[in-house]
Amino acid sequence: MSRDPRKQPQQGDVLRRFGVTRHVTGVLQNQRGTLTHVQFNQDQQTTISAWRSWANQDCEVLG
């Protein structure tokens, strides 16, 4: 089973939606190991729920 960067992003993933490209630069986890935030582009950060909302089925995975 392969990982879906739209749901489980990792550093190095690149996604594009409606002409906006996001390069994942890091992910943050809580003490239990649950993914909580995604860092992308230079210094932007968002919650994992906001990331998943942005990266829905209209999103193209580039790498």
C-alpha positions as CSV (number, residue, x, y, z in Angstrom):
1,M,0.0,0.0,0.0
2,S,1.5,3.3,-1.0
3,R,1.5,6.5,1.0
4,D,-0.8,9.3,-0.2
5,P,1.0,12.7,0.2
6,R,-2.4,14.4,0.3
7,K,-3.2,12.6,3.5
8,Q,0.2,11.7,5.0
9,P,2.7,14.3,3.7
10,Q,6.4,13.9,4.2
11,Q,9.4,16.2,3.7
12,G,10.1,16.5,0.0
13,D,6.5,16.1,-1.3
14,V,5.4,18.6,-3.9
15,L,1.7,19.2,-4.6
16,R,-0.2,21.6,-6.9
17,R,-3.8,22.8,-6.9
18,F,-5.3,25.6,-9.0
19,G,-1.8,26.8,-9.9
20,V,-0.5,27.0,-6.3
21,T,2.5,24.7,-5.6
22,R,3.4,23.6,-2.1
23,H,6.8,22.0,-1.3
24,V,6.7,20.2,2.0
25,T,9.8,21.2,4.1
26,G,8.8,19.3,7.3
27,V,6.1,17.8,9.4
28,L,5.4,18.2,13.1
29,Q,4.1,15.4,15.4
30,N,2.9,15.3,19.0
31,Q,4.4,13.1,21.7
32,R,2.3,10.1,20.5
33,G,3.6,10.5,17.0
34,T,0.4,11.9,15.5
35,L,0.9,14.3,12.6
36,T,-0.3,17.7,13.7
37,H,1.2,20.3,11.4
38,V,2.8,20.6,7.9
39,Q,5.5,23.1,7.1
40,F,5.7,24.1,3.4
41,N,7.5,26.4,1.0
42,Q,9.8,28.7,2.9
43,D,8.3,29.5,6.3
44,Q,4.6,28.6,6.1
45,Q,2.9,26.2,8.4
46,T,-0.6,24.8,8.6
47,T,-2.5,22.2,10.6
48,I,-2.9,18.7,9.2
49,S,-6.6,19.1,8.9
50,A,-6.2,22.3,6.8
51,W,-3.6,20.6,4.7
52,R,-5.9,17.7,4.0
53,S,-8.7,20.1,3.1
54,W,-6.5,22.0,0.7
55,A,-5.1,18.8,-0.8
56,N,-8.4,17.1,-1.8
57,Q,-9.1,15.2,-5.0
58,D,-8.4,18.3,-7.2
59,C,-4.8,18.3,-6.0
60,E,-2.0,17.0,-8.3
61,V,0.9,15.1,-6.7
62,L,4.2,16.2,-8.5
63,G,6.7,14.4,-6.4
